[in-house]
Amino acid sequence: LGRIDDSYRYYSNANEIFRDLKDTFGIAYSYCGLANATRMKGDFKGSLKYFKKAKLYYKKIGDKVSFAYTLWGEGTAFKMMKNLKDAKDDFWAAQKLFKETKDERGIAYCELSLGELEFLNGRRQNASALFKEALKKARVFSFGVEVKYAEILIHALKTAKDFPFNLP
């Protein structure tokens, strides 16, 4: 938790500097950093205000990739709050942008996250298909973290015990 607190302070200081400089990308990036640090501290609801601000600034400058990752992060916060409808909406919107920008890692993130939602909704076969698709993609592009997480989810799906719902 100490590192997360350090991260929060870093992004908070950076946000202040970027706002003074009127650096729109820096403001958006630091808000997203604040959102992720807040989410990782377990304050999912608190993270939403930062994700919202980050989205506004990314939209302002037309940064579709960063906007998509912000949607994914926001969707993850919604998922952790058990707000599955808003999570699904964010993951679908993020996936659409990732496909448009050809960001394969982002697509894999969304497949994993949508698979988790399928599992939570009792659709194990759909979850399995999404996890396997994400694993295939992650292996092709050598996305180590995503490969490992997909393997963990596939294994957990078979045992249906402690299902880890929080990709770092």
Secondary structure, DSSP 8 states (H G I E B T S, - for coil): -HHHHHHHHHHHHHHHHHHHHT-HHHHHHHHHHHHHHHHHTT-HHHHHHHHHHHHHHHHHHT-HHHHHHHHHHHHHHHHHTT-HHHHHHHHHHHHHHHHHHT-HHHHHHHHHHHHHHHHHTT-HHHHHHHHHHHHHHHHHTT-HHHHHHHHHHHHHHHH-SS------
